[in-house]
């Protein structure tokens, strides 16, 4: 006995209430049925909500508060959409959707309800939305569901009529029963002879890159544990490399001013790049130990590096971004100067370690940081905004220069990488852009002279024109990569829609 508790939300005199009651009694005869007023905030002891269809003259925002609370608390629900009356009576399922597996792709006659509720477009078009269309009527979404929720579906036609029940109601009741079971049953005890399970938490729902750590088994303290594990790992790697650095260059023991350290010295460049590359294992450990998720979820929603996408992005970025950097250098009026004494070593170290250095920064600032914030914040738009602001601010300030134009240039690059990561569902595009940028600048200035200008320090400054050009070029490169991602099937078509991980069933 699960003690299943379901509730109807709305005025009991609204049309369709009787059909809703009969449908729930048929699908879940053991359930306790409750009636809640319109706009109610559901309590955690409820397992499912049926939002009743308001009349045509009602308030389209009547269920907004209930929907918001249900998503926040993870309570399954079904409800109405508006805006379909007078349109085509036929509904066509979106290929690949759950509804398509139930109904196929043949249009079904499901006339729209005369409801004054929010339309499907109001849910699926905002930037950062977690709502996606499962079926269309003409060009309007007729059935939509929310990712990241046990079950959330809104339809523009009656869920229950004398002719029968909507097929998604079966999934709704299944999700409600799972919630009821989890509320009443304790976690199963491990067999006495069995050892502890070290398997990571698996995917449970389609989620964006930001919310890969926010599974049903997420706990509020896990991002803090992940931060501690990551910092501890990075500290250990840095201490080891510092010892190696002193062994290779004993003169460091006599150096008291860090500003006197030459970043273009081959040993210094090597150790510096390897330290930043150490952010990769540090973030992977943080993901596995802190969030108890597969390490591969740092790379992408698929749990791995998507090598085909990475190679396509590398080819395009090298051609476009490399040409931009070369043209910017020519237009700056700079002239070639003498190469540094150890330029051959610098080129070798750059080719071997700069990709790891750039990837390390992306894994930490766009991977671990954004996913850690996303684990705490469930609302998609708020999670994206907060994580992007923190990522851009920490990335820009980590380069130590407080010049406003340098901060603008670095912040623009960081924001672009955050958006690319969110839209494509992985770090590949951001890593490619960062790697190509650093390689072209470092190799170019090593060969042409002026390699010291490749490093941002406390004294580095810029101009409004240079920063503005950098932000504009970054925006253009971002648009090109997003176009390529959509063409490659990596990013979804909608401007505000993130790539999701495949659903586990």
Buried (B, 14 or more C-beta within 10 A) or exposed (E): EBEBBBBBBBBEEBBBBEBBBEBBEEBBEEBEBBBBEBBBEBEEEBBBBBBBBBBEEBEBBBBEBBBEBBBEBBBBBBBBBBBBEEBBEBBBBBEEBBBBEBBEEEBBEBBBBBBBBBBBBBBBBBEBBBBBBBBBBEEBBBBBBBBBBBBBBBBBBBBBBEEEBBEBBEBBBBBBBBBBEBBEEEEEEEEEEEEEEEEBBEBBBBBBBBBBBBBEEBEEEBBEBBBEBBEBBBEBBBEEBEEBBEEEBEEBEEEEEEEEBEEBBBBBBBBBBBBBBBBBBBBBBBBBBBBBBBBBBBBBBBBEBBEEBBEBBBEBBBEBBBEBBEEBBEEEEBEEEEBBEBBEBBBEBBEEBBBBBBBBBBBBBBBBBBBBBBBBBBBBBEBBBBBBBBBBBEBBEBBEBEBEBBBBBBBBBBBBBBBBBBBBBBBBBBBBBBBBBBBBBBBBBBEBBBBEEBBBEEEBEBEEEBBBBBBEBBBEBBEBBBEBBBEBEBBBEBEBBBBBBEEEE
